[in-house]
Amino acid sequence: MSDSTVTQSEGREEVAVPRTVTDEAGHGPLHRLRRPRRPRFWFEILLIAVSYWTYSLIRNAVPEQKGKALRNADWIWHTEHHLGIAVEQSVNHAANSVTWLIIGMNYYYATLHFVITLGVLVWLYRWHPGRYSAARLTLFATTGVALLGYYLFPLAPPRLMRDGHFVDTVMVHHTWGSMASGDLKHMSNQYAAMPSMHIGWSLWCGLTVFALASVPWVRVLGLLYPAATLLVIVSTANHFWLDAVGGVLCLAFGFTVARTWFGALPYALPRVVPVRAARPEPAVVHVPSP
């Protein structure tokens, strides 16, 4: 027979009618795609690796417009003087006067940017799978929109300014604290300081930990992490204060994208992805015998 099944039972015909109306009725493929789902480990590893490789490739492919980048740095510096916030040089020299402190900051700048971000992603994957996809989308959108800043507003970091009198702390102390200094400088775009993804990523980490961690002191550490990162990027003369503002704006864009796609901020989604219910058995309709 066709999709319906007819049987005899006590003088009545029982017709099995397929149920086409379920809890997901009326929702098309786009709705299912936008619904949070349990992440798959190897897919996530591959996605993160490919995405970061693509981001680095594009970022480093941006033409190094040295003249324009230096002019933009002068403009940023003058703007900050006008606003009364141009204290980067004083912070840079003060931190550089304490050798152990600035060396620690150099290594902080080089390592924690990646280590903490990956750690938070793993934590989300393990303990908050229902929020993982939205949080990851926020991070990816934040990083992606930053590429526009590198193209549209090439900016030299303070340590490369003409007559800026900033100390390149990596060069002075012979550490590998920055991919944009020393022997590694040719592996990274020297003039992609705006916006600061050290701030974008660290603030994403900090807000995520603060919003979702259950231990109070861990939540406090979450908030301290982006604050410490801001101090480090200025002390090492890798960024201006306004570069940090650019990073915050990029993160705001990332949260907007995630909110639009998933219908809620990552932290408002359920912690665990609901298990999809098994397909219901066909309903049985009793039809009286003629």
Secondary structure, DSSP 8 states (H G I E B T S, - for coil): --SSEEEEETTEEEEEE-----TTTT--HHHHHHS-----HHHHHHHHHHHHHHHHHHHHHS---HHHHHHHHHHHHHHHHHHT---HHHHHHHHHTSHHHHHHHHHHHHHHHHHHHHHHHHHHHHH-HHHHHHHHHHHHHHHHHHHHHHHHS-B--GGGSTT-----HHHHHT----TTSGGGGGGS-TTB-SS-HHHHHHHHHHHHHHHH--SHHHHHHHHHHHHHHHHHHHHTTS--HHHHHHHHHHHHHHHHHHHHHHSS-GGGS-SS----------EEEEEE--
